[in-house]
């Protein structure tokens, strides 16, 4: 009897494995790929390059995890079992809240709500100075500047979070920034939280299954943005709610449903704003692919021109904002040190520049100071490290130094120091914004530090299957003449919740004359 049981179980196990192999090879799974709000990993290419061979097992596993046999059916079954039966999240990126509410866990959103995200005085002062310099630079050219900060969904609908997600600090990182900017009135700021918190008692403002607000939330935000703008330009008459016939309808579930594999089994609600008088603005510059810049125009010379730096939270405000400007260009980027702002001002001739940054992205913008940060190496300990114990941790890699990926790289003064790599804090799957390169001599002598700049690395987000790692790249291009000859270990220091965390890169630089 026992033999028969083992035999049957063995046959079932073999059948399951064979079915997986058959579908992996011949694609017989009847279900299509779910839209998981990310690109599926593709089959990695292999070559005789040592780095490629070393990365191949990890990249292939990521590919296999996205394409193994009957994955599409199993993802759906996983959702039904975990969410419908056990009421737990099938995705590490999504928190299942009360009454059908989903919350995004990526980009430190939960840490933002809990108050774990915070900024020290030095960072806040530099930040304030950066925004002030933006405003002053634009003012000299007769251009207004407006900073708009949409809140995370958790900041408005925290009552639907599960009970175990509680605050560890009353103030949030966004509170820290807003308080600092308001303290000296360095910039015209629109903090959208008060208006949204007030209106949420009358209407649903965010999607239950999406990270974003709905059209009603977008309209509330639009009204707040236009308050200072219409004071500057009285010829603008912002929309009133009475200018629309507003109705509510069922729509497909949002982006968070794609993370959990339940898009086909869920729905959401949306508000439709139908104007009583036809819109007059038209799309004058078309985006060829999603997140390309685009522009709207209106044939009214009385209205001002605008340049707006946006993220996805601005998308459903476009229908309202575009009617209030003669020309408005929407650009999917944060205004940072690599933004060709002078060329953009000359080309688009805005009367106002608006910078919109959602709460969860604010912390990633703090290293993009408008004033030119000194990126040269110095033996002076950076303020972010002074008086603090440096602990070991994080994951880092140096891809190239001066286009070389050897273990020890010779660098002359004339060569300069051009390094590229990646780094993240694996404990919370987050990407600290502030990062330093440390050159530590073999003889334990004087160390040298330089500030690196974050950059996008889509390959990391795909390879590790963590969307937040999209911003985990870093780069630094500077001189090395201040560093004496000798051999130095290249270390990477990330500032995690105000504390320095060091990881050795495994690479060395041999500074020669």
DATAGI-V297065 format. One record per residue. RES is the residue in one letter. PSI is psi in radians with two decimals (NA if undefined). NEAR is the number of other C-alpha atoms within 8 Angstrom. D_CENTER is the distance of its C-alpha to the mean C-alpha in Angstrom with 2 decimals. Layout:
res;psi;near;d_center
RES;PSI;NEAR;D_CENTER
RES;PSI;NEAR;D_CENTER
This chain:
res;psi;near;d_center
X;-0.79;4;58.05
X;-0.69;5;55.41
X;-0.73;6;55.55
X;-0.72;7;55.04
X;-0.82;8;51.95
X;-0.68;8;50.37
X;-0.80;8;51.38
X;-0.78;8;49.77
X;-0.68;8;46.51
X;-0.76;8;46.53
X;-0.76;8;47.14
X;-0.76;8;44.26
X;-0.79;8;41.91
X;-0.70;8;43.06
X;-0.77;8;42.68
X;-0.79;8;39.08
X;-0.76;8;38.25
X;-0.67;8;40.19
X;-0.73;10;38.49
X;-0.74;11;35.08
X;-0.75;10;36.46
X;-0.79;11;38.14
X;-0.63;13;35.01
X;-0.64;11;32.96
X;-0.67;7;35.67
X;-0.04;6;36.85
X;1.11;8;34.00
X;-0.05;7;36.23
X;2.13;11;33.61
X;-0.26;5;34.27
X;2.42;6;30.77
X;2.88;6;28.11
X;2.36;5;24.62
X;2.60;8;22.40
X;1.75;6;19.33
X;0.31;10;16.78
X;0.47;7;13.75
X;2.83;5;13.47
X;2.35;6;16.00
X;2.57;7;18.77
X;2.40;9;19.67
X;2.85;5;22.61
X;2.10;7;25.76
X;2.61;8;25.34
X;2.57;5;28.02
X;2.49;7;30.28
X;-3.09;6;32.30
X;-0.01;6;34.50
X;2.29;6;31.80
X;-0.74;6;31.55
X;-0.69;6;27.76
X;-0.77;10;27.49
X;-0.70;11;30.06
X;-0.65;7;28.36
X;-0.27;8;24.99
X;-0.81;11;26.80
X;-0.75;8;27.41
X;-0.77;8;23.79
X;-0.64;11;22.65
X;-0.66;10;25.64
X;-0.69;8;24.97
X;-0.72;13;21.48
X;-0.82;13;23.33
X;-0.69;8;26.08
X;-0.47;7;23.86
X;-0.20;9;22.64
X;0.15;8;26.19
X;2.80;11;28.78
X;2.32;13;31.74
X;0.50;12;31.44
X;-0.74;10;27.77
X;-0.75;11;27.24
X;-0.71;10;30.07
X;-0.60;8;29.10
X;-0.72;9;25.54
X;-0.74;10;27.26
X;-0.71;8;29.84
X;-0.74;10;27.30
X;-0.82;13;25.68
X;-0.69;10;29.14
X;-0.84;9;30.35
X;-0.83;12;27.48
X;-0.91;11;26.41
X;-0.66;8;29.71
X;-0.80;7;32.04
X;-0.19;7;30.38
X;0.72;8;27.69
X;2.81;7;25.08
X;2.27;11;21.64
X;-0.10;11;21.83
X;2.43;7;18.16
X;-0.21;7;16.59
X;-0.04;8;13.34
X;2.34;15;15.44
X;2.25;11;17.79
X;2.04;13;20.99
X;-2.84;11;22.18
X;2.65;8;25.51
X;0.65;5;27.16
X;0.21;8;24.83
X;2.34;11;21.55
X;2.52;12;18.41
X;2.44;15;15.42
X;2.29;11;11.95
X;-0.27;11;11.91
X;2.98;11;8.58
X;0.42;8;5.88
X;0.40;10;9.27
X;-0.76;12;10.18
X;-0.68;10;13.76
X;-0.61;9;14.03
X;-0.86;14;13.14
X;-0.74;11;16.00
X;-0.24;14;18.36
X;0.13;14;18.29
X;-0.63;12;17.33
X;2.09;11;14.64
X;2.83;11;16.98
X;2.37;11;17.72
X;2.96;7;21.11
X;-0.63;6;23.38
X;-0.79;8;23.03
X;-0.76;9;19.27
X;-0.68;12;19.84
X;-0.74;9;22.77
X;-0.69;9;21.03
X;-0.85;10;18.23
X;-0.72;11;21.02
X;-0.68;9;22.88
X;-0.87;11;20.06
X;-0.64;12;19.80
X;-0.71;10;23.57
X;-0.63;10;24.06
X;-0.85;10;21.94
X;-0.81;11;24.17
X;-0.71;8;27.32
X;-0.73;8;26.68
X;-0.69;11;26.27
X;-0.66;10;29.21
X;-0.38;7;31.47
X;0.17;6;30.96
X;0.46;7;31.58
X;2.37;11;28.00
X;2.70;10;26.36
X;2.31;14;22.83
X;2.25;12;20.90
X;2.21;12;17.68
X;2.25;13;16.32
X;1.63;12;14.21
X;2.49;13;13.75
X;2.71;12;13.78
X;2.74;12;12.21
X;-0.64;12;14.84
X;-0.51;12;16.08
X;-0.36;9;17.12
X;-0.65;11;19.40
X;0.83;8;20.70
X;-0.38;8;20.92
X;-0.27;4;24.47
X;0.01;9;23.34
X;2.64;14;21.48
X;2.71;8;23.75
X;-0.51;5;26.18
X;-0.21;4;25.05
X;1.73;7;21.72
X;2.92;6;23.17
X;2.47;8;22.36
X;-0.20;7;23.20
X;2.38;8;23.00
X;-0.81;7;23.82
X;2.56;7;21.57
X;3.00;14;17.79
X;-0.63;12;15.55
X;-0.65;10;15.27
X;-0.77;8;19.07
X;-0.83;12;19.40
X;-0.84;10;17.72
X;-0.77;9;19.53
X;-0.72;8;22.78
X;-0.72;11;22.65
X;-0.60;12;22.06
X;-0.44;10;24.79
X;-0.86;7;27.12
X;0.14;6;28.12
X;0.88;7;26.98
X;-0.30;11;25.22
X;2.65;12;23.28
X;2.07;8;23.65
X;2.38;10;21.02
X;1.78;10;20.38
X;1.94;9;19.23
X;-0.11;12;19.21
X;-0.83;10;19.81
X;-0.76;7;23.62
X;-0.70;10;24.22
X;-0.70;13;22.17
X;-0.60;9;23.80
X;-0.77;7;27.13
X;-0.38;10;26.81
X;-0.34;10;25.51
X;-0.25;7;29.12
X;-0.58;5;30.30
X;2.66;7;27.78
X;2.24;10;24.91
X;-0.34;13;21.74
X;2.65;11;18.93
X;2.50;14;19.24
X;-0.60;9;20.38
X;0.35;15;18.72
X;2.75;14;15.46
X;-0.31;13;12.37
X;2.87;9;13.52
X;2.85;13;16.67
X;-3.01;13;19.68
X;-0.56;13;21.86
X;-0.75;11;23.72
X;-0.70;12;20.75
X;-0.65;13;19.75
X;-0.71;10;23.38
X;-0.76;11;23.47
X;-0.76;13;20.46
X;-0.79;11;22.24
X;-0.70;10;25.41
X;-0.70;11;23.93
X;-0.68;10;22.40
X;-0.18;9;25.78
X;-0.97;8;27.80
X;-0.62;8;27.42
X;-0.74;8;27.23
X;-0.38;12;30.52
X;-0.68;7;32.12
X;-0.63;6;31.46
X;1.47;9;32.60
X;-0.30;7;35.24
X;-0.23;7;35.89
X;2.32;8;32.71
X;1.62;7;33.50
X;2.70;8;30.36
X;2.50;7;30.70
X;2.81;6;32.28
X;-0.55;5;31.84
X;-0.14;5;35.45
X;-0.04;9;34.57
X;2.68;10;33.20
X;1.99;10;34.55
X;2.24;8;31.87
X;2.86;7;32.05
X;2.47;8;30.11
X;2.77;8;29.73
X;2.42;8;28.48
X;2.96;8;25.57
X;2.64;8;23.87
X;2.74;12;21.52
X;-2.91;14;17.79
X;-0.54;11;14.75
X;-0.48;14;15.23
X;-0.47;13;18.78
X;-0.61;13;17.75
X;-0.67;12;16.07
X;-0.06;13;19.40
X;0.37;13;21.63
X;0.35;12;23.31
X;-0.64;13;22.56
X;-0.27;4;26.28
X;-0.02;5;27.53
X;2.82;9;25.57
X;-3.14;11;25.38
X;-3.08;12;24.05
X;2.60;9;25.33
X;2.62;11;24.61
X;2.34;11;26.48
X;2.14;10;28.08
X;1.79;9;28.87
X;2.00;7;31.90
X;2.44;9;33.11
X;-0.50;7;36.80
X;2.44;5;37.06
X;2.47;5;35.43
X;2.52;6;32.31
X;-0.30;7;33.37
X;2.69;10;30.17
X;2.70;7;29.47
X;1.94;9;26.78
X;-0.32;8;28.08
X;1.99;7;25.47
X;2.41;8;24.17
X;2.19;9;20.88
X;-0.67;5;22.06
X;2.85;5;18.99
X;2.37;5;15.93
X;0.16;7;13.57
X;2.62;9;16.58
X;2.64;10;17.69
X;2.94;12;20.47
X;2.65;12;23.03
X;2.60;13;25.50
X;2.78;13;28.94
X;2.37;12;31.82
X;1.28;7;35.41
X;1.76;6;35.93
X;-0.20;6;36.67
X;-0.37;6;36.64
X;2.68;11;32.88
X;2.94;12;30.41
X;2.62;12;27.87
X;2.63;14;24.13
X;2.18;13;21.03
X;2.10;12;17.76
X;2.20;14;14.26
X;2.89;14;12.08
X;-2.90;11;9.09
X;-0.29;5;10.32
X;-0.31;11;12.01
X;-0.21;10;14.51
X;-0.81;7;15.74
X;0.18;9;18.58
X;-0.27;13;19.55
X;-0.72;8;20.59
X;-0.53;7;23.89
X;-0.84;10;24.87
X;-0.68;9;23.62
X;-0.40;13;25.14
X;-0.20;11;28.60
X;0.12;10;28.65
X;2.57;13;28.31
X;-0.65;14;30.55
X;2.32;12;27.57
X;2.17;13;23.82
X;2.27;12;21.31
X;2.18;11;17.74
X;2.08;12;15.34
X;1.35;10;11.76
X;2.73;7;10.63
X;2.56;10;10.41
X;1.71;10;13.95
X;-2.91;9;14.10
X;-0.34;8;16.95
X;0.06;5;16.79
X;2.19;7;17.00
X;1.13;6;20.65
X;-0.67;7;21.14
X;-0.75;6;24.93
X;-0.65;7;25.37
X;-0.71;9;23.28
X;-0.76;9;25.40
X;-0.66;7;28.53
X;-0.76;6;27.73
X;-0.22;8;26.47
X;0.99;9;28.52
X;2.64;11;26.49
X;-0.33;10;28.20
X;2.45;12;24.96
X;2.19;13;21.39
X;2.29;12;18.75
X;1.99;13;15.28
X;2.20;13;13.11
X;2.04;13;9.96
X;2.66;12;9.15
X;-0.77;12;9.95
X;-0.28;11;7.08
X;-0.16;9;5.20
X;-0.77;10;8.79
X;-0.43;8;9.23
X;-0.18;8;7.17
X;-0.12;10;9.52
X;-0.33;11;12.63
X;-0.12;9;13.77
X;1.00;8;13.86
X;2.46;13;17.25
X;-0.62;10;19.32
X;2.69;6;22.41
X;1.86;6;22.93
X;2.40;5;22.04
X;1.95;5;24.88
X;0.15;10;23.61
X;2.74;9;27.17
X;2.45;12;28.44
X;2.55;10;30.32
X;-0.15;8;32.41
X;2.28;6;31.47
X;2.21;8;29.24
X;2.55;7;25.93
X;-0.57;6;25.89
X;-0.29;8;22.89
X;-0.33;11;25.23
X;2.29;7;28.51
X;0.22;4;30.38
X;2.55;7;27.96
X;2.30;7;28.64
X;2.14;9;26.48
X;2.85;7;25.93
X;2.50;7;25.23
X;3.08;8;22.24
X;2.91;12;18.98
X;2.26;9;18.77
X;2.79;12;19.12
X;2.47;9;20.73
X;2.04;12;22.12
X;-0.91;9;22.32
X;2.61;10;24.59
X;2.04;12;26.43
X;0.77;9;28.26
X;0.48;7;27.74
X;2.42;7;29.52
X;0.44;9;28.50
X;2.88;6;31.71
X;-0.69;7;31.91
X;2.18;8;33.73
X;2.16;12;33.12
X;2.31;8;35.70
X;2.18;11;34.46
X;2.88;9;36.82
X;-0.76;11;36.33
X;-0.38;4;36.39
X;-0.53;7;33.62
X;-2.98;13;30.96
X;1.84;12;27.95
X;1.75;11;25.15
X;2.50;13;22.89
X;2.49;12;19.89
X;-2.78;12;18.33
X;2.73;11;15.58
X;2.45;14;15.15
X;2.91;14;13.46
X;1.75;13;14.87
X;-0.36;8;16.23
X;-0.66;6;17.84
X;0.17;5;14.81
X;0.86;10;12.59
X;2.94;13;10.17
X;1.70;11;9.41
X;2.41;11;11.45
X;-0.67;12;10.90
X;2.29;11;14.68
X;2.39;13;16.62
X;2.58;11;20.29
X;2.21;12;22.61
X;2.28;13;25.91
X;1.92;11;29.15
X;2.05;13;31.58
X;2.64;12;35.20
X;-0.50;8;37.26
X;0.28;4;39.98
X;0.63;7;37.75
X;-2.53;7;38.28
X;2.31;7;35.99
X;2.69;10;32.26
X;2.51;12;30.12
X;2.56;14;26.53
X;2.57;11;24.09
X;2.22;12;20.55
X;2.87;12;18.18
X;2.39;10;15.16
X;2.63;12;11.77
X;2.89;9;11.24
X;2.49;8;9.69
X;1.48;11;11.60
X;-0.56;9;11.54
X;-0.57;7;14.76
X;-0.73;12;13.47
X;-0.70;13;11.20
X;-0.81;13;14.43
X;-0.72;11;16.88
X;-0.09;8;15.79
X;0.69;8;14.60
X;1.86;11;11.48
X;-0.59;8;8.27
X;-0.41;12;6.34
X;-0.02;15;8.78
X;-0.54;13;7.51
X;0.37;11;6.93
X;-0.03;15;10.17
X;2.78;13;12.61
X;2.75;12;14.82
X;2.69;12;17.74
X;2.17;12;20.71
X;1.97;9;23.67
X;3.09;10;26.47
X;2.88;10;30.16
X;0.25;10;31.83
X;-0.35;7;35.18
X;-0.15;7;34.67
X;2.14;9;34.59
X;2.78;6;38.17
X;2.59;8;39.34
X;3.06;8;38.76
X;2.33;10;36.55
X;2.39;12;33.20
X;2.34;15;30.77
X;2.00;14;27.15
X;2.71;13;24.99
X;2.22;14;21.32
X;2.12;12;20.65
X;2.54;14;17.33
X;1.85;13;17.36
X;1.97;9;16.57
X;0.72;8;17.23
X;-0.07;9;19.49
X;2.37;10;21.35
X;2.31;14;21.69
X;2.17;13;21.36
X;2.46;13;23.04
X;2.32;12;23.15
X;2.42;10;25.71
X;-0.30;11;24.66
X;-0.05;9;28.16
X;2.66;12;28.69
X;2.63;11;31.23
X;2.28;12;32.09
X;1.77;12;35.78
X;2.03;14;36.22
X;2.76;9;39.45
X;NA;5;41.30
